[in-house]
């Protein structure tokens, strides 16, 4: 069983400004998909800049278990020899996806239309998360899932022997659900159609086209309609993974709230379905510049320069933007505490079924730091205390959630008194160089 390392407390305190260049790891969403699609292609896919956190390494291990050859050839450099669509072999052991909801749900989709059976598990956090939102649409293809109450892991998925194409309307705005359905549709004859009421991140569609699949998307009155032609022969690619905008959010927001800071974050992916946070920051009055804007591998990129922004004001984030920044709401909540006025985050109920209930985790943690908050099932409101105004001095419960832990450590750099998190070990699974990166910029992190 993979999992977090030894539990450890970490504390962040106010120090000097953050300055320098932050080398962010590769995008986790693109890294997962590069390995999975490389395993479903015929031939050798070469990947540069792969995020080598535990989540992605667990996906690499899973692809080996399904019969692909997956080899690390250097730092961030990987080679995948794929087995082709429908070519997955039956794993000889349980597939342990650690902490990764993206990994397990996408892998389930990729195997659901092959005549193999696999059992999936993960760490305590992943085992508590609902899988029914993925196994229900996969059942329409002919796959069968047997798991714990509520569709939770450990779970055994029996792939469809004679898969059928499906038309599926996603009841929740989830890129994981969409991607699982599209990956399952690869080995179903005919056209698989997915309809999403709200657009979600589109890395899967972009990458499927790059690997040679026929994918069309159009916006209709019913929503965004995506059609995939099944049973293609995917061609291998050479992939350069853009740097992760979700990981970049932490040094960027830390610089915006820490007096005197000036941080450059190069090569960040700015896919419109992922960049909602950065538009929100600009609306709040953040001193945030996009430099050297360019496009690589179909993904827009830029270098981000973030400077201390004492004039930031709270805003109301529109619900339709939530999907494009769903993973960034915890750090936005921390930043909002350092802005003037009230920040209202709406349309965020998806946060309640992440690695933790992130609405509740941020609300209780901010209260422990002396910040007034309000929550509903679908919203979080933070009453900002202005630059340097957060009292701090408390302990936040990370709840086995790396984004909660990192958000409070960033807040501690700007609060009056030190901020501690009860367990920083989950950070290692998704952003393993977070602590050394932040310390290199000048952050006072202890533990």
ABEGO torsion letter per residue (X at the ends): XBEBBBBBBBBBBBBBBBBEBBBBBBBAAAAAAAAAAAAABBEBBBBBGBBABAAAAAAAAAAAAAGBBBBBAEBGBBBBBBAEBGABBBBABBBBAEABAAAAAAAAAAAAABBBBBBBBBBAAAAABBAAAAAAAAAAAGBBBBBBBGGBOBBBBBBBABBBBBBBBBABBBAAAAAAAAAAAAABBEBBBBBBABBBBAAAAAAAAAAGBBBBBBBBAAEBBBBBBBGBBBBBBBBBBBBBAAAAAAAAAAAAABBGBBBBBBGBBABAAAAAAAAAAAAAGBBBBBBGBBBBGGBBBBBBBBBBBAABBBBBBBAAAAAAAAAAAAAAAAAAAABBEBBBBBGAAAAAABABBAAAAAAAAAAAAGBBBBBBAABBBBBBAEBGABAEGBBBBAGGBAAAAAAAAAAAAABABBBBBABAAAAAAABAAAAAAAAAAGBBBBX
